[in-house]
């Protein structure tokens, strides 16, 4: 992120009190998406929190069921079916 995302006034792209924070910074998910709509809509069961895999409540069977994804540079190729 190159600017904070809050309801208050920003000072040089940062929340009051955070003026010393270096830019850019890792964007929290709620800076990018409107999460309250995720929890209310049909999407609510299709995502997990960022630390899901390190949550002690997640069973080892889930943690060990891994798929590897390779993202190719450019992103301009034809879409591929996940079938």
HELIX and SHEET records of a PDB file:
HELIX    1   1 UNK A   29  UNK A   32  1                                   4    
HELIX    2   2 UNK A   35  UNK A   40  1                                   6    
HELIX    3   3 UNK A   42  UNK A   45  5                                   4    
HELIX    4   4 UNK A   52  UNK A   54  5                                   3    
HELIX    5   5 UNK A   60  UNK A   63  1                                   4    
SHEET    1   A 2 UNK A  10  UNK A  11  0                                        
SHEET    2   A 2 UNK A  14  UNK A  15 -1                                        
END                                                                             
